[in-house]
Each structure stands twice: as structure tokens, then as C-alpha cells.
């Protein structure tokens, strides 16, 4: 066996070992308790979708590449790919525009999506294609549509998917507009942060459909009643994603490291629960008002909040959509 063949075989063995270890770790953590999703994660290797990623190093970024001539760099790439962390996959002028989500969060979202055999699924935010591959394994190519605004991203995702034999519909376009040609959908899975829910999505859903999307720093799970109405609560899981780009672009959440707004104590601004409420009410409640409400209501967790989407508007609420604490979504920050 030549040196090149030996190196190739060794790297393949390392990949297979790391992939198997990842599935075991996710299963042990309790996020792959559904055998169908466990089988999907076991069948779909993450490294195919992340041939390289960027990592912070000093004042800039370093690219780790699976084909790097330095074996130590390749090993670092592989360890990174199969770590339970999000990975920066595309930077533009130093700004993150696409990433590969944390595998454990992906598993939680797929479980929370509550897909059933035969469901027609739309994914907003194709990214690397990894999530679409997991959906294809679970449902079949013909029931999966994934959309991204950037042609470079969709071309790359399509190539990664094809390498493993998956051929869902990969669309280059504004995710906020959905994909009417493939509607109606039973499930919509969103992998970018929203300021509000585009009405095109509820209009393209069947009654009873489920929309799972990042909003504020959490995940909202909406049940669609009809094309003009959806309502649901946040999951307990925190979630931080790249903002949605396009017609319904999301403003970035407040960064606690940038300073405490309006003299709020740092320990509160950095509190995950309060940060969620601060972002959710941004542009509507003054930060001091948000703090007073949060304290008065015994520091509510994400699950106590919900969202209503209707033809008249969109509202977030605490405990009850008809209760005293309701405020509009999608307001402009002062």
C-alpha cells in the first residue's frame, strides 16, 4: 500500500469513527430518541456537507479544510466537523452569511417538527444541505424542498446532496416567499432568525401544518389553522441563527457584550431568559419596562411566551394570547 493510499484509508477510518461517535453522543444526550432520526443521522455524514469551515483565530479567521496538505490541519478539521458545535461555512467581508448548525440543536428541531410519513416539508435556509439530507433520508427526495437566497450556497448544497445520492428540490430565492409551486406544505422548518413570520408561509400550508422557526433567541412552534392564521408557543430550547435575508430581513439581536442598554445590570442582560424577552419586545417595550415585567412575572421561561399570526397582524404574548401582556412583532427599533 502506497503512502497516499494509506493516508486516504486512515482519514476515511477516522471519519467513520468520528461519525459513529457523534451518533452515540447525540443518542446518549437524549436528542435522538426517535429511531427514524437516529437512523438518518447515522446514514448522513456531516463531513460531506462541511468540506471546510472557518474558525476564529486571533484578529481574523482561519480556514480548516479536509484536503489540506498538513495532516494536523486535516485532523483539526475532522474533530471540528464532528464536534457538537455550529460551524461558520461562509463569510463575506468578514461577516457570517451561512453556517452548519449545531447537530444536537438540529436533532431537537427535527424532533420538534413532528414529521409524519408522507409529509411535504419546506426548509427555509438550505445552508450546507445537511439538514435537507436528513429530511430526505426520513421522507424521500420528492417531499423535501429547501430554499436559500444565495445561488452560491444553493449550488454547493445541491452538489453535497448529490454526492450522497439525495436530490430534493433546491431553490434559489427569497425564503420569505416560500415556494408556492410545491405547496401545500405539512411542515415548514426554518434555520434563520426571523423578526416576524412571513404570511406567504401560512398561505402555503395545509390546515394543521406545523411551522418551526427561530424568533428572538428561541424556537416558535406554530400550528396553522387556515391560510391566514397560526398560533403557538416557544419551545424551551435556546436558538441562535444567522438572520433571514431578503424581503423580511431580520435585524440582529442585541449583543450583551456591546454594553448594557439603558443602564440595565450586566448580569441581567447576560441572563439567557431575560435576553430572550429583551429581543422579543425590542422596539415595543423600553428595556426598563421589559425588566419590570420580567421580574413581576417571576422571570418567565421561554415556554410561557407565544406568537399569533393573523391577517390583521402578528403578536407575541405572555401566557395567554387574550391576556394583558400582548405586543406586536416586527416593530422598528428606536
C-alpha positions, 0 to 999 in steps of 0.5 A, spaced: 500 500 500 502 506 497 503 512 502 497 516 499 493 510 499 494 509 506 493 516 508 486 516 504 484 509 508 486 512 515 482 519 514 476 515 511 477 510 518 477 516 522 471 519 519 467 513 520 469 513 527 468 520 528 461 519 525 459 513 529 461 517 535 457 523 534 451 518 533 452 515 540 453 522 543 447 525 540 443 518 542 446 518 549 444 526 550 437 524 549 436 528 542 435 522 538 430 518 541 426 517 535 429 511 531 427 514 524 432 520 526 437 516 529 437 512 523 438 518 518 443 521 522 447 515 522 446 514 514 448 522 513 455 524 514 456 531 516 463 531 513 460 531 506 456 537 507 462 541 511 468 540 506 471 546 510 469 551 515 472 557 518 474 558 525 476 564 529 483 565 530 486 571 533 484 578 529 481 574 523 479 567 521 482 561 519 480 556 514 480 548 516 479 544 510 479 536 509 484 536 503 489 540 506 496 538 505 498 538 513 495 532 516 494 536 523 490 541 519 486 535 516 485 532 523 483 539 526 478 539 521 475 532 522 474 533 530 471 540 528 466 537 523 464 532 528 464 536 534 457 538 537 458 545 535 455 550 529 460 551 524 461 558 520 461 555 512 461 562 509 463 569 510 463 575 506 467 581 508 468 578 514 461 577 516 457 570 517 452 569 511 451 561 512 453 556 517 452 548 519 448 548 525 449 545 531 447 537 530 444 536 537 440 543 536 438 540 529 436 533 532 431 537 537 428 541 531 427 535 527 424 532 533 420 538 534 417 538 527 413 532 528 414 529 521 409 524 519 410 519 513 408 522 507 409 529 509 411 535 504 416 539 508 419 546 506 426 548 509 427 555 509 435 556 509 438 550 505 445 552 508 450 546 507 444 541 505 445 537 511 439 538 514 435 537 507 439 530 507 436 528 513 429 530 511 430 526 505 433 520 508 426 520 513 421 522 507 424 521 500 427 526 495 420 528 492 417 531 499 423 535 501 424 542 498 429 547 501 430 554 499 436 559 500 437 566 497 444 565 495 445 561 488 452 560 491 450 556 497 444 553 493 449 550 488 454 547 493 448 544 497 445 541 491 452 538 489 453 535 497 446 532 496 448 529 490 454 526 492 450 522 497 445 520 492 439 525 495 436 530 490 430 534 493 428 540 490 433 546 491 431 553 490 434 559 489 430 565 492 427 569 497 425 564 503 420 569 505 416 567 499 416 560 500 415 556 494 408 556 492 409 551 486 410 545 491 405 547 496 401 545 500 406 544 505 405 539 512 411 542 515 415 548 514 422 548 518 426 554 518 434 555 520 434 563 520 432 568 525 426 571 523 423 578 526 416 576 524 413 570 520 412 571 513 404 570 511 406 567 504 408 561 509 401 560 512 398 561 505 402 555 503 400 550 508 395 545 509 390 546 515 394 543 521 401 544 518 406 545 523 411 551 522 418 551 526 422 557 526 427 561 530 424 568 533 428 572 538 433 567 541 428 561 541 424 556 537 416 558 535 412 552 534 406 554 530 400 550 528 396 553 522 389 553 522 387 556 515 391 560 510 391 566 514 392 564 521 397 560 526 398 560 533 403 557 538 408 557 543 416 557 544 419 551 545 424 551 551 430 550 547 435 556 546 436 558 538 441 562 535 441 563 527 444 567 522 438 572 520 433 571 514 435 575 508 431 578 503 424 581 503 423 580 511 430 581 513 431 580 520 435 585 524 440 582 529 439 581 536 442 585 541 449 583 543 450 583 551 457 584 550 456 591 546 454 594 553 448 594 557 442 598 554 439 603 558 443 602 564 440 595 565 445 590 570 450 586 566 448 580 569 441 581 567 442 582 560 447 576 560 441 572 563 439 567 557 431 568 559 431 575 560 435 576 553 430 572 550 424 577 552 429 583 551 429 581 543 422 579 543 419 586 545 425 590 542 422 596 539 415 595 543 417 595 550 423 600 553 428 595 556 426 598 563 419 596 562 421 589 559 425 588 566 419 590 570 415 585 567 420 580 567 421 580 574 413 581 576 412 575 572 417 571 576 422 571 570 418 567 565 421 561 561 421 561 554 415 556 554 410 561 557 411 566 551 407 565 544 406 568 537 399 569 533 399 570 526 393 573 523 391 577 517 390 583 521 397 582 524 402 578 528 403 578 536 407 575 541 404 574 548 405 572 555 401 566 557 395 567 554 394 570 547 387 574 550 391 576 556 394 583 558 401 582 556 400 582 548 405 586 543 406 586 536 412 583 532 416 586 527 416 593 530 422 598 528 427 599 533 428 606 536 
